[in-house]
C-alpha cells in the first residue's frame, strides 16, 4: 500500500489501514464534536471528514450548514489536533476552506464530471501546498477521473489521492452505487503513483455492507478507507442509512484483514508462480485464437465487399449472443462478463469489415 497518511498528513501510520472518517454533514457543533471525540479512539484514524456544503440532486433537502460550519471545525481542530477534510465544489468554497485552515480538500463526484469546475478549483490552488482527494465521477468515465488529477497536477498540486466511491447504476443492485472494481484497477494502470482510497459508504448506501465493501477494497490493494460516521446516525440530516457510529466503525476496522502481496511460505509462493505461468500460457493461446479469428473476419469482409453484402446483420448477432450465453452458463461462467467480451470482439469485427469495404488496410500499425 502507498502511504496515504504521509501524503495527506505528512506523518506515517505504521501498520494500520489509513482511515478518514466523520459525518456526512457537519450539522451542529455538538454533533460534530461528539462524533470526533469518539472517532479519535480509533487507532486507524488519520483525518476527519465533514461535509460543509452538500450538493443535492433536488432543492429543499439539507444542503449543509455552509461557511459557519468551518468555525466549528476550527474549534475542534484546536481542541483535538486532528486533521480535517472538506469537500469543495467551486472557487469560492475552495478559498473559504483554505482561509479556515482546512487541512485536506476533496473534489466530489458531482464536481469531477465538470472539467470547468475542476479547472476553477485548480486555479485557486495554484501555488498552494495542500493535499487534494479526487472522487471518481458519478458515471463510469475513467477519462474524467484521470483528467481531474491531471488538472490539479498542472496547477502544481503534488499531494493527490484518488477516491473510489462507486458509479451510478440504473439497474437493480443491493448497493447504492456500482463498485465497478475494474475501473479503479484501470485507473491505477494509468496513474500508478496516485494512491486510491475507497469510500464504502457511498458504494454501499447501507451500513450493513460497510465491512464487506471495505474488505473487498483492501483485497484489491486499495490504500485506505473513507467512511461516514455519526454519533447518532439514525438522526442524521443526510445519508442516515449509510453512516455508522464510531463504536461500530472501530469494530469494523478491527475485523478487517490486510493481506500480504505475496505469501511468505516458499511452497505456497512456488505454487502461485506455477498457477500464474499456466494462466500466462492460456492467455497466449487466447491471443493466438483471436488472431486466427481476425483473419476469418477479414475473409468475411472481402466476401461481403465482392458480393455487396451489408456488414451488420442483426439476426447473426442475436444468434451469437444466444449461443455464447448458453455455453457460458453450461461452463459456469458469468454470462454478463462473457457477453461484454463478445461485444468488444464484435465491435472490432465490424471495424475491420468497414475498413475492408472502404479499401483500407486492417494491419495493425
Order of alpha helices (4+ residues) and beta strands (2+ residues): alpha-beta-alpha-beta-alpha-beta-alpha-beta-alpha-alpha-beta-alpha-beta-alpha-beta-alpha-alpha-beta-alpha-alpha-alpha-alpha
